[in-house]
Amino acid sequence: MSASVAVYRNIYTEDRFKQAYGSDDNTSGSLRLREKLAGKCRCSRRACLHLLRERVPIFDWLPRYRLKKWMLGDTIGGLTVGILHIPQGMAFALLTSVAPIFGLYTSFFPVVLYMFFGTGRHVSTGTFAVVSLMTGSVVEQLVPTPLEMNSSSPEAADFEAQRIGVASAVALLSGIIMLCMFGLQLGFLSTYLSEPIVKAFTSAAAFHVTVSQLQSMLGLRLPRHTGAFSLFKTLASVMKNLPHTNMAELLISLVCLAVLVPIKEINMRYRQQLRTPIPVEILTVIIATGVAYASSLDSTYNIEIVGHIPAGFPKPQMPTLSTFPDIAGDTIAITFVGYAVSVSLAMIYADKHGYSINPNQELLAHGISNTVSSFFTCFPSSATLATTNILESAGGYTQLSGLFTSLVVLIVLLLIGPLFYFLPKAVLACINVTSLRQMFLQFQDLPDLWRISKIDFMVWVVTWLSVVVLNVDVGLAIGVVFSMMTVICRTQRAGCSVLGRASNTEIYRPLENHSKCYEIPGLKILTYNGPIYYGNRSFFREEMSRLLGLTPEKIRSWEKARKALEKMEREATVSTVEGGIANTSFSSENEFFKSEKSKSDVQAVLIDCSSVTFVDVAGARLFTQMCTECHKVGVHVYLSNCNESVLKILTSSGLMTYMNPQHIFVTVHDAVMYIQQQKEKPTENTTTVWV
């Protein structure tokens, strides 16, 4: 069914529209700001309760908790994730280059704290492979692993204390950075880590994790490489030492992989049918510990085991604050990665289940979690991909699931931990590698990414190659810079198009894509699809000059013609006053100038600013320069669809000195109607827009 629209109204310039529909209160902005500040500073019982619920969300959602509906799901989900936290916490501690017990601590304290302060209902916090790997690189740089050291010697205990001191210092500094970001309300900074960057970064980091675990899976005692090309250095070192492989540890690794990979695949494929996933990791840990104990594998085949795991809570102790200057740069990268992954996961599940999260409150939650946990010998934590996915699929509803997760870990810390003394480290290495399945599968996004956006595809590839070839932190920085450069390049080379009118409508579209639209004679309508600022002002000028034909030669010729006309006018005036005789030569010259002007393709140019998001000082000066040059060649300039900020900057820069304020219109069609009626009735000012 077709329908038609007919609208009759007056032509609106910006000034006329503001007079008719604008606000009369010019101080409303300052008043609103004053009212907001007064509201923030007002102290009352209601305001304090609101602030408490906002900053400690548990006081907001716990009173509204639906016991019968949510308790079962939170219990099952929390217990399932808690069981998974035990092997993963110990495994990711190896990535951090600290003892496994510290991974269990990191799986407990941040979980409890996030339950109080976090806004993500389905987020599971704790140890995360990428963050652990980055922290481990810092630990290895400051406290490198000695090739020969007796694990039961006093030197080994001091060595472990130094390492966890550095790791907890990273956690403390990361927490302080997050708290400072919260104070400055910088939650939006996570948006600079776009989805292609995060996915490419985590996928490439998975390769680093896998390669770093090869030596544990093969039973090799090799130093850990850090810095640029560390992945290739580690591979070369492993290949060089393959003849020294411990066959017992290799066999343990193969058996573990043969068990873990297929069962995790079953968990993934049949997650809808399974009420809870099969806890293959903890079962593998229990069985491997029992076999190693019964067979005395550590003494018989010289395999590397976890060793002593103390029972009970850790004593609070101060991290190694003296390392802050050395770890500052790496900690900033760790902070951004941990926060970006956490917020991304929280937003994904919030959108899926129809609620919202507060990015700034997430900064506070993770900042407090890392800061407080660092005093209990924990390394940096964040939301984790695998456990968050399992928590949601197991039926978790709210943050209360973290209570049951922490209870499982607490039982292990107080009672069961020492029983894992004989657990082979090769088993933990296999758990590390198999937990990266989701990260490796992110390669499947590349075909769709190529189809949707070639630029985002390039961001993905550049980030991935940079992380793999160079290092995790340097690669991430390169990915962010490259992504921002693509944005800058796109704004620098934004398209400039000529608009044509669709017959009998007020619709204007680019002529290159709409061949049936027509260009209005004598009028060039231009649109620029981007901001006009110092970075692209030269490109904008070139495009405008090309489309209008404003060559320097044309401007000079018209300038000479104008000066000649003014000179002849003065001479004609003198001769007429003195002799009373008309100057026929002037008349013929003037007619010749007018005929030359009438041959010009463009007598007016209309710039549609609807896609111009902002203009800086350089762009405003360029507008003034273009307006002056157009006037020199007899072309009138009109503007339309300017937003408030653009119009304010153009007006403040003095453009109205060179341009009639009545030549700025609300829409393109208003301007076109005005220009056409000015041609037909130059002296009439009252006009009407019609379609």
Summary of the structure (lengths in Angstrom):
residues: 691
radius of gyration: 35.1
end to end distance: 20.0
largest distance: 129.3
contacts: 2295
relative contact order: 0.13
helix: 66%
strand: 7%
